[in-house]
Amino acid sequence: MTIQTHNSNVLMNTATMAYRNLLKTMHNPDQFMDVIVQPVMFMLMFGYLFGGAIAGGVQAYLPTIVPGILIQTMLSAASGSGSQIREDLDSGVFDRFKSLPMAHIAPLAGQLFGDVLRLIIATITSLTTGYFMGWRPEVGFGWIVVIGLLAILTGWALSWLFALVGLLAKHAETVQSFSLMTMLVLSFMSNAFVPLKSLTKPLQVIARFNPVTGVITAIRQILATGSWTQSALLVLVFDLSIVVVFAPLTVWAYDRN
């Protein structure tokens, strides 16, 4: 009975903190910039500026760029977890939470689970923008949901890594700089915007080992075949492995603060 009560309290406290995170986000619309404005801007900019040069036209380029922008937006949205955690630590609100009669892990867990909303919004915005530009995948709506869920899981897994950075960094600016550099390197040193064969040999090697390349490839294969592929399974294993490795490290860093 005691264990059940404790587990129930942890879940309720986490849900409460997740709700608090959602309210905070709703009252700060600028926190939606990277999940609403960014994917729209990049989709339009890359599609209409480079579509003709890379694929011969915007319509031919959309099957390439839509998965690329989707995962780039996931990276950006996931990085927001680290920035928000660092800001809360700097403001002292986490110290206040730790003094309250609630589960110790609830503030951290609530932040990470609450950020799922930002990942969902980012996914919808990216795919909807592609649709309005003329992207028409041949697979059914169910597979669109599948790639959306795979992208959200990837973003949520990476949010644990960025949360760890936010807990270890000394300043919010450091987290933001690290997040921006990581997003740019991982997205541009991959097959997100150009075919791998168009890169030089050294860059091809780097891009092939880039995990973002694997995620984008899996999404493109699902959209092309309408089936669950081996690449998608590897992405699923990769995402779960990140959570298994970085969740305990993030909790450890949280306990030290």
C-alpha positions in Angstrom: 0.0 0.0 0.0 2.8 2.4 0.9 4.6 1.7 -2.4 1.4 2.2 -4.4 0.7 5.5 -2.6 4.3 6.7 -3.2 4.0 5.8 -6.9 0.7 7.6 -7.1 2.2 10.7 -5.5 5.1 10.7 -8.0 2.7 10.5 -10.9 0.4 13.2 -9.6 3.3 15.5 -8.7 4.8 15.0 -12.1 1.5 15.7 -13.8 1.1 18.9 -11.7 4.6 20.1 -12.7 4.0 19.2 -16.3 0.8 21.3 -16.2 2.8 24.1 -14.6 5.3 23.9 -17.5 2.4 24.1 -20.0 1.0 27.2 -18.4 4.4 28.8 -18.3 4.8 28.1 -22.0 1.3 29.4 -22.9 2.0 32.6 -21.1 5.3 33.0 -23.0 4.5 32.8 -26.7 8.1 33.4 -27.6 8.8 29.9 -26.5 6.8 28.7 -29.5 9.0 30.5 -32.0 11.3 27.5 -32.6 8.4 25.1 -33.1 6.1 27.3 -35.2 8.0 30.1 -36.9 11.2 28.2 -37.5 9.9 25.2 -39.4 7.7 27.5 -41.6 10.5 29.9 -42.4 13.0 27.1 -43.1 10.6 25.1 -45.2 9.7 28.1 -47.4 13.3 29.4 -47.6 15.0 26.1 -48.4 12.1 24.9 -50.6 11.9 28.0 -52.9 15.5 29.1 -52.8 17.2 25.7 -53.3 14.6 23.4 -54.6 15.3 24.2 -58.2 19.1 24.0 -57.8 19.1 20.7 -55.9 16.1 18.7 -57.2 15.0 20.7 -60.3 11.9 22.2 -58.7 10.1 22.7 -55.4 7.7 19.8 -55.8 10.6 17.4 -56.5 12.5 18.7 -53.5 9.7 18.4 -50.9 10.1 14.6 -50.3 13.7 15.4 -49.3 13.2 18.6 -47.3 10.0 17.8 -45.3 11.7 14.9 -43.3 14.8 17.1 -43.0 13.0 20.1 -41.6 10.9 17.9 -39.4 14.0 16.4 -37.6 15.8 19.7 -37.5 12.7 21.2 -35.7 12.8 18.3 -33.3 16.4 19.1 -32.5 15.5 22.7 -31.9 12.4 21.9 -29.8 14.3 19.4 -27.7 17.1 21.9 -27.0 14.5 24.1 -25.3 14.3 21.7 -22.4 17.9 22.5 -21.4 17.4 26.2 -21.7 14.2 26.2 -19.6 15.7 24.0 -16.9 18.7 26.3 -16.6 16.5 29.4 -16.4 14.4 27.8 -13.6 17.6 26.9 -11.7 19.0 30.4 -12.1 15.7 31.9 -10.9 15.8 29.7 -7.8 12.4 28.2 -8.4 13.7 24.6 -8.3 15.1 25.2 -4.8 11.6 26.3 -3.8 10.1 23.1 -5.4 12.6 20.9 -3.5 11.4 22.5 -0.2 7.8 21.5 -0.9 6.2 18.2 0.1 6.3 16.7 -3.3 8.2 13.9 -5.1 11.9 15.0 -5.5 12.0 14.1 -9.2 8.7 15.7 -10.1 10.0 19.2 -11.2 12.5 17.6 -13.7 10.1 14.9 -14.9 7.3 17.5 -15.3 9.5 19.7 -17.5 10.5 16.9 -19.8 7.0 15.4 -20.1 5.4 18.8 -20.5 7.8 19.6 -23.4 6.1 16.8 -25.4 3.5 19.4 -26.3 6.1 21.5 -28.0 7.3 18.5 -29.9 3.8 17.7 -31.1 3.3 21.3 -32.2 6.6 21.2 -34.0 5.6 18.0 -35.9 2.2 19.3 -36.9 3.7 22.6 -38.1 6.4 21.0 -40.1 4.2 18.5 -41.9 1.4 21.0 -42.4 3.7 23.5 -44.0 5.0 20.9 -46.4 1.5 19.9 -47.3 0.5 23.5 -48.1 3.6 23.8 -50.3 2.4 20.8 -52.3 3.9 17.8 -50.5 1.7 14.8 -51.1 3.0 11.5 -49.6 1.7 8.4 -51.3 1.2 6.5 -48.0 -1.9 6.6 -45.9 -2.6 8.9 -43.0 -1.7 6.2 -40.6 1.9 6.1 -41.7 2.1 9.9 -41.5 1.1 9.5 -37.8 3.8 6.8 -37.5 6.6 9.1 -38.7 5.2 11.9 -36.5 5.4 9.6 -33.5 8.9 8.5 -34.4 10.0 12.1 -34.8 8.5 13.0 -31.4 10.1 10.1 -29.7 13.5 11.1 -31.1 13.0 14.7 -30.0 11.9 13.6 -26.5 14.9 11.2 -26.2 17.3 14.1 -27.2 15.6 16.4 -24.7 17.2 14.3 -21.9 20.6 15.0 -23.3 19.9 18.8 -23.6 18.4 18.7 -20.1 21.7 17.2 -18.8 23.5 20.1 -20.5 21.2 22.6 -18.9 21.9 21.1 -15.4 25.6 21.0 -15.9 26.1 24.4 -17.5 26.6 27.5 -15.5 24.6 30.0 -17.6 21.5 29.8 -19.8 23.5 31.5 -22.6 25.9 28.6 -22.6 23.0 26.1 -23.1 21.6 28.2 -25.9 24.9 28.4 -27.7 25.6 24.7 -27.3 22.1 23.9 -28.5 22.3 26.1 -31.6 25.7 24.7 -32.6 24.5 21.1 -32.1 21.4 21.7 -34.1 23.3 23.2 -37.0 26.0 20.6 -37.1 23.7 17.6 -36.8 21.2 18.9 -39.4 23.5 20.3 -42.0 26.1 17.5 -41.7 23.5 15.0 -42.7 21.2 14.1 -45.6 18.5 16.5 -44.4 18.8 18.9 -47.3 21.1 17.4 -49.9 21.8 13.8 -51.2 24.7 12.2 -49.5 26.3 11.5 -52.9 26.6 15.3 -53.6 29.0 15.6 -50.6 32.7 15.2 -50.7 34.1 11.8 -49.5 35.1 13.0 -46.0 31.8 14.7 -45.5 29.9 11.6 -46.7 31.7 9.6 -44.0 30.7 12.1 -41.3 27.1 12.3 -42.6 26.7 8.5 -42.6 27.7 8.3 -39.0 25.5 11.2 -38.0 22.4 9.8 -36.2 20.2 12.4 -37.8 20.9 10.8 -41.1 19.6 7.5 -39.8 16.4 9.1 -38.5 15.7 11.0 -41.7 16.5 7.9 -43.8 14.0 5.8 -41.8 11.3 8.4 -42.2 11.9 8.6 -46.0 11.8 4.9 -46.3 8.5 4.6 -44.4 7.0 7.4 -46.6 8.3 5.6 -49.8 7.2 2.0 -48.9 4.3 2.4 -46.5 5.9 -0.2 -44.2 8.0 -0.4 -41.0 11.6 -0.8 -42.0 14.8 -2.0 -40.4 16.0 1.6 -40.3 13.0 2.6 -38.3 13.6 -0.2 -35.9 17.2 1.0 -35.5 16.0 4.5 -34.8 13.6 3.1 -32.1 16.4 1.3 -30.5 18.6 4.4 -30.7 16.0 6.6 -29.0 15.4 4.1 -26.2 19.2 3.7 -25.7 19.5 7.5 -25.3 16.8 7.6 -22.6 18.4 4.6 -20.8 21.8 6.2 -20.8 21.0 9.9 -20.3 18.0 9.7 -18.0 20.0 8.4 -15.0 22.8 10.9 -15.7 20.2 13.7 -15.9 18.7 12.7 -12.6 22.1 12.5 -11.0 23.0 16.0 -12.2 19.6 17.2 -11.0 20.3 15.8 -7.5 23.6 17.6 -7.4 22.0 21.0 -8.0 
